[in-house]
């Protein structure tokens, strides 16, 4: 599973949760603000009812066909 597939899965699953504590779920791995870092390690942002927010990040990936990369920097072929 590539990072984008994982991000889509997480957003879909979190968005379908019927939980009063969760107010928003957003894919923040691309779009406005991500042009300079198109392979951002911050994938999903979750808003909470008390105004707090959480983010889901990827620290490192590895596997067949994925270039070595430092922690917190997703290689293009892993995206």
LONU-463697 format. One line per field, with one value per atom (N, C-alpha, C, O): residue in three letters; residue number from 0; x, y, z. Coordinates in pm, 1 decimal. Example, Ala and Ser with C-alpha at 12.3 -4.5 7.8 and 13.67 -1.06 7.14 Angstrom:
residues 2
dodren [ALA / ALA / ALA / ALA / SER / SER / SER / SER]
sevex [0 / 0 / 0 / 0 / 1 / 1 / 1 / 1]
X [1319.0 / 1230.0 / 1320.0 / 1423.6 / 1285.0 / 1367.0 / 1290.0 / 1340.9]
Y [-569.0 / -450.0 / -330.0 / -331.9 / -225.0 / -106.0 / 3.0 / 113.8]
Z [780.0 / 780.0 / 780.0 / 846.5 / 708.0 / 714.0 / 787.0 / 803.9]
END
This chain:
residues 79
dodren [UNK / UNK / UNK / UNK / UNK / UNK / UNK / UNK / UNK / UNK / UNK / UNK / UNK / UNK / UNK / UNK / UNK / UNK / UNK / UNK / UNK / UNK / UNK / UNK / UNK / UNK / UNK / UNK / UNK / UNK / UNK / UNK / UNK / UNK / UNK / UNK / UNK / UNK / UNK / UNK / UNK / UNK / UNK / UNK / UNK / UNK / UNK / UNK / UNK / UNK / UNK / UNK / UNK / UNK / UNK / UNK / UNK / UNK / UNK / UNK / UNK / UNK / UNK / UNK / UNK / UNK / UNK / UNK / UNK / UNK / UNK / UNK / UNK / UNK / UNK / UNK / UNK / UNK / UNK / UNK / UNK / UNK / UNK / UNK / UNK / UNK / UNK / UNK / UNK / UNK / UNK / UNK / UNK / UNK / UNK / UNK / UNK / UNK / UNK / UNK / UNK / UNK / UNK / UNK / UNK / UNK / UNK / UNK / UNK / UNK / UNK / UNK / UNK / UNK / UNK / UNK / UNK / UNK / UNK / UNK / UNK / UNK / UNK / UNK / UNK / UNK / UNK / UNK / UNK / UNK / UNK / UNK / UNK / UNK / UNK / UNK / UNK / UNK / UNK / UNK / UNK / UNK / UNK / UNK / UNK / UNK / UNK / UNK / UNK / UNK / UNK / UNK / UNK / UNK / UNK / UNK / UNK / UNK / UNK / UNK / UNK / UNK / UNK / UNK / UNK / UNK / UNK / UNK / UNK / UNK / UNK / UNK / UNK / UNK / UNK / UNK / UNK / UNK / UNK / UNK / UNK / UNK / UNK / UNK / UNK / UNK / UNK / UNK / UNK / UNK / UNK / UNK / UNK / UNK / UNK / UNK / UNK / UNK / UNK / UNK / UNK / UNK / UNK / UNK / UNK / UNK / UNK / UNK / UNK / UNK / UNK / UNK / UNK / UNK / UNK / UNK / UNK / UNK / UNK / UNK / UNK / UNK / UNK / UNK / UNK / UNK / UNK / UNK / UNK / UNK / UNK / UNK / UNK / UNK / UNK / UNK / UNK / UNK / UNK / UNK / UNK / UNK / UNK / UNK / UNK / UNK / UNK / UNK / UNK / UNK / UNK / UNK / UNK / UNK / UNK / UNK / UNK / UNK / UNK / UNK / UNK / UNK / UNK / UNK / UNK / UNK / UNK / UNK / UNK / UNK / UNK / UNK / UNK / UNK / UNK / UNK / UNK / UNK / UNK / UNK / UNK / UNK / UNK / UNK / UNK / UNK / UNK / UNK / UNK / UNK / UNK / UNK / UNK / UNK / UNK / UNK / UNK / UNK / UNK / UNK / UNK / UNK / UNK / UNK / UNK / UNK / UNK / UNK / UNK / UNK / UNK / UNK / UNK / UNK / UNK / UNK]
sevex [0 / 0 / 0 / 0 / 1 / 1 / 1 / 1 / 2 / 2 / 2 / 2 / 3 / 3 / 3 / 3 / 4 / 4 / 4 / 4 / 5 / 5 / 5 / 5 / 6 / 6 / 6 / 6 / 7 / 7 / 7 / 7 / 8 / 8 / 8 / 8 / 9 / 9 / 9 / 9 / 10 / 10 / 10 / 10 / 11 / 11 / 11 / 11 / 12 / 12 / 12 / 12 / 13 / 13 / 13 / 13 / 14 / 14 / 14 / 14 / 15 / 15 / 15 / 15 / 16 / 16 / 16 / 16 / 17 / 17 / 17 / 17 / 18 / 18 / 18 / 18 / 19 / 19 / 19 / 19 / 20 / 20 / 20 / 20 / 21 / 21 / 21 / 21 / 22 / 22 / 22 / 22 / 23 / 23 / 23 / 23 / 24 / 24 / 24 / 24 / 25 / 25 / 25 / 25 / 26 / 26 / 26 / 26 / 27 / 27 / 27 / 27 / 28 / 28 / 28 / 28 / 29 / 29 / 29 / 29 / 30 / 30 / 30 / 30 / 31 / 31 / 31 / 31 / 32 / 32 / 32 / 32 / 33 / 33 / 33 / 33 / 34 / 34 / 34 / 34 / 35 / 35 / 35 / 35 / 36 / 36 / 36 / 36 / 37 / 37 / 37 / 37 / 38 / 38 / 38 / 38 / 39 / 39 / 39 / 39 / 40 / 40 / 40 / 40 / 41 / 41 / 41 / 41 / 42 / 42 / 42 / 42 / 43 / 43 / 43 / 43 / 44 / 44 / 44 / 44 / 45 / 45 / 45 / 45 / 46 / 46 / 46 / 46 / 47 / 47 / 47 / 47 / 48 / 48 / 48 / 48 / 49 / 49 / 49 / 49 / 50 / 50 / 50 / 50 / 51 / 51 / 51 / 51 / 52 / 52 / 52 / 52 / 53 / 53 / 53 / 53 / 54 / 54 / 54 / 54 / 55 / 55 / 55 / 55 / 56 / 56 / 56 / 56 / 57 / 57 / 57 / 57 / 58 / 58 / 58 / 58 / 59 / 59 / 59 / 59 / 60 / 60 / 60 / 60 / 61 / 61 / 61 / 61 / 62 / 62 / 62 / 62 / 63 / 63 / 63 / 63 / 64 / 64 / 64 / 64 / 65 / 65 / 65 / 65 / 66 / 66 / 66 / 66 / 67 / 67 / 67 / 67 / 68 / 68 / 68 / 68 / 69 / 69 / 69 / 69 / 70 / 70 / 70 / 70 / 71 / 71 / 71 / 71 / 72 / 72 / 72 / 72 / 73 / 73 / 73 / 73 / 74 / 74 / 74 / 74 / 75 / 75 / 75 / 75 / 76 / 76 / 76 / 76 / 77 / 77 / 77 / 77 / 78 / 78 / 78 / 78]
X [85.5 / 0.0 / 89.6 / 178.2 / 66.7 / 140.4 / 81.9 / -29.7 / 158.3 / 116.7 / -16.0 / -101.0 / -34.6 / -159.5 / -279.2 / -385.4 / -262.7 / -371.0 / -400.6 / -516.7 / -295.5 / -313.3 / -385.3 / -475.7 / -346.1 / -410.1 / -558.2 / -642.0 / -590.6 / -731.5 / -810.5 / -923.3 / -751.3 / -817.1 / -842.7 / -952.9 / -741.5 / -756.7 / -863.5 / -946.0 / -862.3 / -962.2 / -1102.8 / -1194.8 / -1117.6 / -1248.4 / -1297.6 / -1412.6 / -1212.3 / -1252.9 / -1281.8 / -1380.7 / -1197.5 / -1219.7 / -1343.7 / -1416.6 / -1368.2 / -1485.2 / -1616.3 / -1719.1 / -1614.4 / -1738.0 / -1766.7 / -1873.4 / -1673.1 / -1696.5 / -1803.9 / -1799.0 / -1898.9 / -2003.8 / -1962.8 / -2008.4 / -1876.6 / -1823.3 / -1828.8 / -1775.8 / -1892.8 / -1910.7 / -1778.5 / -1772.7 / -1674.1 / -1544.9 / -1474.7 / -1393.2 / -1504.8 / -1437.3 / -1523.1 / -1637.4 / -1468.6 / -1546.2 / -1504.9 / -1583.7 / -1381.9 / -1337.1 / -1222.9 / -1147.9 / -1212.1 / -1101.8 / -1057.7 / -1139.9 / -927.6 / -878.6 / -747.9 / -660.1 / -737.3 / -612.6 / -527.0 / -559.3 / -418.6 / -331.4 / -197.4 / -100.8 / -193.4 / -68.7 / -41.9 / 68.1 / -141.0 / -124.6 / -223.5 / -306.1 / -215.3 / -305.5 / -237.1 / -114.4 / -315.5 / -262.7 / -159.5 / -185.9 / -43.4 / 62.2 / 154.5 / 258.2 / 120.0 / 203.7 / 285.9 / 360.7 / 272.3 / 342.3 / 493.6 / 560.3 / 547.6 / 691.2 / 736.5 / 854.6 / 646.3 / 676.0 / 570.9 / 488.8 / 571.5 / 464.0 / 458.4 / 358.5 / 564.2 / 563.6 / 576.7 / 664.9 / 487.7 / 482.1 / 459.0 / 381.1 / 524.5 / 502.9 / 377.9 / 333.7 / 319.7 / 194.8 / 80.5 / 65.6 / 0.5 / -100.8 / -241.4 / -308.6 / -286.1 / -426.4 / -433.6 / -358.5 / -525.2 / -550.0 / -692.1 / -786.0 / -707.1 / -837.2 / -870.3 / -790.5 / -988.9 / -1035.8 / -1117.9 / -1191.8 / -1104.9 / -1175.7 / -1273.8 / -1256.6 / -1375.5 / -1483.0 / -1432.8 / -1492.3 / -1326.4 / -1274.7 / -1183.4 / -1124.6 / -1171.4 / -1088.2 / -946.8 / -872.6 / -909.7 / -777.3 / -772.8 / -876.3 / -654.8 / -640.2 / -528.0 / -436.5 / -537.6 / -437.2 / -394.5 / -471.2 / -272.5 / -227.5 / -174.1 / -120.0 / -190.4 / -135.0 / -17.9 / -32.8 / 99.0 / 220.7 / 282.5 / 256.6 / 363.7 / 442.9 / 587.9 / 638.7 / 653.6 / 793.0 / 887.2 / 984.2 / 859.1 / 947.4 / 873.3 / 787.3 / 906.2 / 853.8 / 970.1 / 1077.1 / 946.0 / 1047.7 / 977.3 / 862.3 / 1046.6 / 990.2 / 1040.9 / 1116.3 / 999.1 / 1041.7 / 1000.4 / 885.1 / 1093.5 / 1063.2 / 1058.1 / 1024.7 / 1090.9 / 1088.4 / 1232.0 / 1308.7 / 1266.8 / 1402.4 / 1430.3 / 1339.7 / 1554.4 / 1589.7 / 1570.7 / 1599.7 / 1522.6 / 1501.9 / 1517.9 / 1494.7 / 1557.5 / 1567.3 / 1429.5 / 1327.4 / 1428.1 / 1301.4 / 1229.0 / 1292.2 / 1097.9 / 1009.9 / 1019.5 / 971.7 / 1079.0 / 1084.5 / 1044.5 / 1122.4 / 925.3 / 872.1 / 930.1 / 917.6 / 992.8 / 1045.8 / 932.4 / 824.9 / 958.3 / 856.2 / 795.8 / 674.9 / 877.1 / 823.4 / 743.6 / 684.2 / 741.6 / 657.6 / 524.2 / 435.9 / 510.2 / 388.8 / 278.1 / 167.5]
Y [-117.5 / 0.0 / 123.2 / 136.2 / 211.8 / 337.8 / 435.6 / 417.2 / 538.3 / 637.0 / 703.0 / 722.7 / 737.2 / 802.9 / 710.8 / 756.7 / 582.7 / 487.1 / 479.8 / 473.9 / 480.2 / 477.8 / 604.1 / 597.0 / 718.3 / 845.0 / 842.5 / 879.3 / 799.9 / 791.4 / 699.3 / 730.7 / 586.0 / 489.7 / 551.8 / 540.6 / 616.7 / 677.6 / 786.0 / 791.8 / 871.9 / 978.4 / 918.7 / 961.6 / 820.3 / 756.5 / 693.5 / 713.5 / 618.4 / 549.0 / 646.6 / 630.7 / 745.6 / 842.6 / 926.8 / 959.6 / 962.1 / 1044.2 / 970.6 / 1034.1 / 839.4 / 763.2 / 732.7 / 680.7 / 764.5 / 740.4 / 836.2 / 956.2 / 783.3 / 865.6 / 893.2 / 826.4 / 992.0 / 1021.2 / 1171.2 / 1248.9 / 1212.2 / 1354.1 / 1429.4 / 1550.5 / 1358.6 / 1422.2 / 1464.6 / 1556.9 / 1399.2 / 1429.4 / 1523.5 / 1491.4 / 1639.5 / 1739.6 / 1754.5 / 1801.5 / 1714.9 / 1724.6 / 1627.4 / 1590.5 / 1587.6 / 1501.2 / 1555.2 / 1574.2 / 1580.1 / 1638.2 / 1573.2 / 1544.8 / 1550.8 / 1507.5 / 1632.6 / 1719.5 / 1642.9 / 1759.7 / 1725.3 / 1800.9 / 1611.1 / 1566.9 / 1635.2 / 1625.3 / 1703.7 / 1775.4 / 1890.5 / 1904.7 / 1971.7 / 2085.4 / 2213.2 / 2222.3 / 2311.3 / 2442.9 / 2428.5 / 2366.7 / 2485.3 / 2479.5 / 2361.4 / 2356.6 / 2266.1 / 2147.0 / 2144.0 / 2049.2 / 2246.9 / 2246.3 / 2234.3 / 2168.6 / 2297.6 / 2291.5 / 2159.7 / 2125.8 / 2085.4 / 1955.7 / 1855.1 / 1811.3 / 1817.9 / 1735.6 / 1594.6 / 1524.5 / 1553.4 / 1420.5 / 1436.0 / 1377.9 / 1514.8 / 1551.6 / 1429.1 / 1341.1 / 1421.7 / 1309.7 / 1328.5 / 1234.0 / 1449.9 / 1473.8 / 1442.1 / 1507.3 / 1342.6 / 1292.4 / 1342.4 / 1392.1 / 1329.8 / 1355.2 / 1443.9 / 1424.8 / 1541.2 / 1626.0 / 1601.1 / 1600.8 / 1580.5 / 1552.3 / 1664.8 / 1696.5 / 1725.1 / 1827.5 / 1765.0 / 1669.2 / 1819.3 / 1767.4 / 1871.5 / 1991.3 / 1825.2 / 1911.7 / 2021.0 / 2128.7 / 1997.4 / 2098.0 / 2200.0 / 2285.0 / 2191.6 / 2284.7 / 2235.4 / 2297.8 / 2125.6 / 2067.7 / 2000.9 / 1977.6 / 1971.2 / 1895.6 / 1793.8 / 1811.7 / 1687.5 / 1582.2 / 1561.7 / 1588.2 / 1514.6 / 1480.1 / 1338.3 / 1289.7 / 1273.2 / 1139.6 / 1156.7 / 1211.4 / 1109.3 / 1125.7 / 989.7 / 890.5 / 988.2 / 870.0 / 904.9 / 1006.4 / 821.1 / 845.1 / 791.3 / 857.5 / 670.7 / 609.1 / 497.0 / 431.4 / 475.2 / 361.1 / 286.5 / 342.4 / 159.3 / 79.2 / -35.3 / -66.8 / -96.5 / -211.5 / -219.8 / -133.8 / -323.6 / -340.9 / -222.0 / -179.0 / -169.9 / -60.7 / 76.9 / 174.2 / 87.2 / 216.8 / 259.3 / 186.8 / 376.9 / 428.9 / 456.7 / 494.9 / 438.0 / 475.9 / 626.3 / 704.8 / 665.4 / 806.9 / 826.3 / 733.8 / 946.8 / 972.9 / 968.8 / 981.8 / 950.5 / 953.0 / 1084.8 / 1188.8 / 1079.1 / 1193.2 / 1253.0 / 1364.1 / 1183.2 / 1230.5 / 1114.4 / 1021.0 / 1119.3 / 1010.4 / 1018.5 / 1122.2 / 911.1 / 916.4 / 917.5 / 862.4 / 980.6 / 996.0 / 862.5 / 854.3 / 757.3 / 628.6 / 555.3 / 451.0 / 607.6 / 551.7 / 620.2 / 576.9 / 727.5 / 807.1 / 743.2 / 796.9]
Z [0.0 / 0.0 / 0.0 / 84.5 / -93.2 / -99.8 / 2.6 / 51.2 / 33.9 / 133.5 / 96.7 / 183.5 / -30.3 / -69.7 / -45.9 / -3.7 / -72.6 / -45.8 / 103.6 / 144.1 / 185.1 / 330.0 / 376.6 / 459.8 / 323.8 / 360.2 / 325.1 / 407.3 / 204.8 / 162.8 / 255.1 / 293.1 / 290.8 / 379.5 / 517.1 / 570.9 / 573.6 / 705.3 / 705.8 / 797.0 / 604.4 / 596.4 / 586.2 / 655.7 / 499.6 / 482.9 / 612.6 / 651.8 / 678.5 / 801.2 / 915.3 / 986.9 / 932.3 / 1039.8 / 1014.9 / 1108.5 / 888.6 / 855.5 / 879.5 / 902.7 / 874.3 / 894.0 / 1041.1 / 1073.6 / 1129.7 / 1271.9 / 1323.1 / 1296.1 / 1395.7 / 1454.9 / 1599.2 / 1692.0 / 1616.1 / 1748.1 / 1771.9 / 1692.5 / 1881.0 / 1911.8 / 1929.0 / 1908.0 / 1966.8 / 1991.1 / 1862.5 / 1864.7 / 1750.9 / 1624.6 / 1541.8 / 1509.3 / 1507.7 / 1434.1 / 1288.4 / 1206.4 / 1254.9 / 1116.6 / 1090.6 / 1180.9 / 965.6 / 920.6 / 785.6 / 695.9 / 770.8 / 645.6 / 601.9 / 683.4 / 472.5 / 410.9 / 395.0 / 314.0 / 471.1 / 463.9 / 398.8 / 408.9 / 332.4 / 271.1 / 138.1 / 83.7 / 86.3 / -40.5 / -43.9 / 46.3 / -146.6 / -156.6 / -113.8 / -115.3 / -75.9 / -39.5 / 71.5 / 174.6 / 49.9 / 149.1 / 135.5 / 201.6 / 52.0 / 40.6 / -87.9 / -111.7 / -170.1 / -298.5 / -281.4 / -361.3 / -177.5 / -152.9 / -93.4 / -101.7 / -34.2 / 26.4 / -20.1 / 60.5 / -147.4 / -200.0 / -141.3 / -157.3 / -74.1 / -12.6 / 137.9 / 201.1 / 192.7 / 332.8 / 421.2 / 384.5 / 535.7 / 627.6 / 713.3 / 778.6 / 714.4 / 786.5 / 690.7 / 587.4 / 725.1 / 632.6 / 660.4 / 570.1 / 783.9 / 817.1 / 941.6 / 1037.2 / 938.8 / 1055.3 / 1102.7 / 1023.2 / 1231.9 / 1292.3 / 1390.2 / 1478.4 / 1374.3 / 1466.5 / 1577.5 / 1554.8 / 1697.3 / 1814.3 / 1867.2 / 1844.8 / 1936.9 / 1985.7 / 2078.6 / 2083.0 / 2152.3 / 2245.2 / 2177.6 / 2244.5 / 2044.5 / 1970.1 / 1943.3 / 1867.5 / 2003.9 / 1980.8 / 1843.8 / 1781.5 / 1799.0 / 1675.5 / 1692.3 / 1772.7 / 1614.9 / 1612.5 / 1468.8 / 1376.2 / 1449.9 / 1315.8 / 1315.4 / 1414.7 / 1201.6 / 1179.9 / 1084.6 / 975.3 / 1127.2 / 1049.9 / 1019.2 / 1087.3 / 915.9 / 883.4 / 912.0 / 864.5 / 989.2 / 1025.5 / 920.8 / 883.9 / 872.2 / 774.3 / 702.5 / 761.3 / 576.7 / 503.1 / 439.2 / 415.2 / 412.5 / 344.0 / 274.6 / 305.1 / 181.9 / 112.7 / -29.0 / -74.7 / -98.3 / -237.1 / -323.5 / -319.8 / -399.9 / -491.5 / -428.7 / -496.2 / -299.2 / -231.2 / -203.6 / -140.1 / -251.9 / -232.5 / -85.3 / -11.3 / -42.4 / 95.2 / 114.1 / 23.9 / 229.8 / 260.2 / 410.7 / 488.5 / 451.4 / 594.8 / 659.7 / 592.2 / 791.1 / 863.2 / 836.1 / 817.4 / 834.2 / 812.7 / 672.5 / 650.1 / 580.2 / 441.5 / 352.4 / 333.0 / 298.7 / 218.2 / 75.8 / 10.8 / 26.9 / -108.7 / -211.1 / -187.4 / -324.1 / -428.2 / -468.8 / -490.4 / -479.9 / -524.6 / -416.4 / -443.9 / -295.8 / -190.1 / -179.4 / -105.3 / -254.1 / -247.3 / -325.4 / -330.9]
END
